[in-house]
Amino acid sequence: MQKQKCISCGNQFTLTDKEIDFFNNKNLNLPKRCEACREKRNEIEKRSRKNLFVRLFEKIVTSENNLTKAQNTFQFSFKNNGELKEHFIKHGRECNCKTPKKYLKTANKIIKSKKSLKRKEAEDGDIVYFNEKTGGIVFVSPKGYIRSFYLSDIDYFKRQ
């Protein structure tokens, strides 16, 4: 048996030989707090861990919501303005777009639409988006920029 003074409340407490053997066999330090203070401290730590878990979970949910918002507001673009203008001149009219800005906006709508079909092109790894309703097909490079946008059909999309 060993008497100790609790570092929390200052009261004296006794450790039995069995308790001392238990701590020594586990290579643990002997307790510095009485049983009541240890229980109180464990309860505080338990609540703290629970609060930490809740805060982490809330951060994860917030991050996921922010990521979804970012994905919804992110706009894909062509490699540069020259590429955008070149493709707009070539395909803008067929896509019913009067300006390069409208052409880019329409391509982004196809990319973001949950109804668009999506597949990876075997040749160079582009992600191809196809809107069956409008026939719009958009190619996005592995680097994340739009390579092209024009009208096509489902058979052409399936061959990509």
VENNORDA-V987852 format. One record per pair of residues at least 6 apart in sequence whose ideal C-beta (glycine too) atoms are under 8 Angstrom apart, sorted by the first residue. I is the first residue (numbers start at 1). J is the second residue. Records with the same first field share a line. If there is no record, write none. Layout:
I->J  J
//
This chain:
1->14  15  16  17
2->14  15  20  30
3->12  13  14  15
4->12  13  14  15  30  31  32  34
5->11  12  13
6->12  13  32  33  34  37
7->32  33
8->33  34  37  40  41
9->33  34  36  37
11->34
13->34  35
15->30  31
19->31
20->30
23->29  30  31
31->38
33->41
71->112
72->112
75->104  108
76->107  108  111  140  144  145  146
77->84  104  145  146
78->84  87  104  145  146  147
79->141  145  147
84->100  103  104
85->100
87->103  146  148  149  150
88->97  99  100  103
90->150
91->103  148  149  150  151
92->98  99  100  103
94->150  151
95->103  106  136  149  150  151
96->106
97->103  106
103->149
104->146
106->136  149
107->136  138  146  149
110->116  129  130  131  134  136  137  138  149
111->129  138  140  146
113->129  131
115->131  132  133
116->129  130  131
117->129  130  131  132  157
118->127  128  129  130
119->127  128  157  160
120->126  127  128
121->127  128  139  160
122->160
123->160
124->141  142
125->141  142
126->139  140  141  142  147  160
127->139  140  142
128->137  138  139  140  157  160
129->137  138  140
130->136  137  138  152  154  157
131->137
132->154
134->151
135->151  152  153
136->149  150  151  152
137->149  150  151  152  156  157
138->146  148  149
139->146  147  148  149
140->146  147
141->147
//
